[in-house]
Amino acid sequence: MKGSGIINGLSVTLKHFLDTYLDDLKWGKKRYKTAEGIEHRSSTDVKGIFTIQYPEEKLPVPEEFRYLPILLYEMDENNERKYRCTACGICAKVCPPQCIWIERDINLKTGRPSPNPKKFYIDVDICMNCGFCAEYCPFDSIKMDHDYEVASYERMNSHIYDLEKLARPVEYYAKIRPINYAREEEARAARYAGTASQAG
């Protein structure tokens, strides 16, 4: 029959439309602006259609969500930042749009390069959020962040991230990606244990 596809499509739309009101009646005011309601609306159990009252409401992002790269650091015994990054440049080499620039630090006593980043820049307007930099980093120093609210009215100073803007403590990464962090730390511990046993 001619037009059966249109009728089927409209019936699906009508079903979603009616499900919206049924879900609203079931959840009441709890559906909006509550953590429980937001969690429900981001689950596969949600019925109907809805509007997120952004920015008052924000749907939680999944753990594997990736936006901009960040650089992890740990605090040393002198309470100074110790970056995991060794400025090897692998992230810059594998970056498809070539938006990463790194300058390695120089040891002033010897005049030789030291395994620390002196400067690290990412142009976030060019970054395509592919995650290659994080995937290929051999030191687990570069990871993908969950923060997607980076809009601004000015490009040059705001959208070229330097070392200071990219730096995040390891604890931050453990908070936004707990499952990944636990798995990676377990693998790191096993790797260091294997290296120690070979050396001993």
Buried (B, 14 or more C-beta within 10 A) or exposed (E): EEEEEEEEEEEEEEEEEEBBEEBBEEBEEEBBEEEEBBEBBBEEEBBBEBEEEEEEBEEEBEEEBBBBBBBBBEEEEEEEEEBBBBBBBBBBEBBEEEBBBBBBBEEEEEEEEBEBBEEBBBBBEBBEEBBBBBEEBEBBBBBBBBEEEBEEEEEEEBBBBEBEBBBBEBEBBBEBBEEBBEEBEEEEEEEEEEEEEEEE
